[in-house]
Amino acid sequence: MSLLSISASPHVHGDNSVKKIMWGVVVAMVPAMLVSVYFFGLDAVRVMLIAVAASVFFEWLIQKYLIKGADTYMDGSAVITGVLLAFNVPSNLPWWIIVIGSLVAIGMGKMSFGGIGKNVFNPALVGRVFMLISFPVQMTSWPTVKPLFSGVADAITGPTPLGIVKEGLDAGLTVDQVMAEVPSFMQQFVGGIGGSLGEVSALALILGGLYMLWKKIITWEIPLSILLTVLIFSGILWLVDPTHYVNPVFHLLTGGMMLGAIFMATDMVSSPMSRNGQLVYGIGIGLLTVIIRVWGAYPEGMSFAILLMNSATPLLNNAFKPKRFGRK
């Protein structure tokens, strides 16, 4: 009889379980789910159902035939991957691309490392970046919002606020000229801007983040360090030249900023374990996001920034290891 139980880190002693934590995250995503359904209608339901069903199915399939061990496909982690993948795509994305993205997210981003607790990168972001590189036209065709009961029959496609700003500034327009075409900060905060399912309402995402903080599913270090870094770095650029750099509040409320900072960068498997490591990790994500948004080819940089800092997580864990008991 074995007296030791060996499992992947991190090791936490408490009354929480993986299943309890995972389904707690799902509950936290409910406000953003409801908002996405309100603004994108049945298309949002279609994307989320396909992504979740495909993610759970592929995890079951891989566990059944390739990786032998305890079944984890119903512990909630595959559901989270599916919802987060859906949150990162447009509502008009063809079903077969969603299925491919789910296969990459689960198969390559998670199960290829050995399953839950062993993956280096956030699985949903692996799937999202793969789809963005492989199907750039479909992944950047953003339907405009069509709130339920609004009488709007069909949604037309158009650029996101970040896309409008990027295109306008690249064309030589000033920030004031570009911002005249962008929804107000209140719309960006409450909801009603074009983009992926999970970025239409910063308020819904913040509510989910507060719930996770209350339930102690996440801690404040990563979200706060990301948002403060973005605020300070983009604020310095804005103060230096407000005609070419947008207000830092715009960076906080648009794109995948809140979604990434609250739900994706805080993934406990692919983020550092120590407080200092989490702060450095968050600062790195914030800096990289602004750099990509301002000087990169893509208008959004959150996904790439998180994946890059995911790769640095083992180094941060090693750099900020707590002292061994009894060591001076």
NORKAMO-V501080 format. One line per field, one symbol per residue. ss: DSSP state (2 for helix, 1 for strand, 0 for the rest). psi: psi as a letter, one per 30 degrees, with the letter a starting at -180 (. if undefined). A space follows every 50 residues. Layout:
ss=???
psi=???
This chain:
ss=00000000000000000222222222220222222222220222222222 22222222222222200000000000222222222220000000222222 22222222002220000000002222222222220222200010000000 00000010002222222222000022222000002222220000002220 02222222222222000002222222222222222222220000000222 22200022222222000000000022222222222222222222200000 0222222222222222222000000000
psi=kkfkjklllljkkaglleeeeefeeeeffeeeeeeeeeffbfeeeeeeee eeeeeeeeeeeeeefejkakkgfgffeeeeeeeeeefgllfgkkefeeee eeeeeeeefdfffgakffkeljeeeeeeeeeeeeieeefgjjklkikkgf fkekkllllleeeeeeeeeffglleeeefffklleeeeeelgllaleggf jeeeeeeeeeeeeefhellfeeeeeeeeeeeeefeeeeeeifffklkfee eeflageeeeeefefgjfeglleleeeeeeeeeeeeeeeeeeeeflfkfk geeeeeeefeffeeeeeeehklkkkfk.
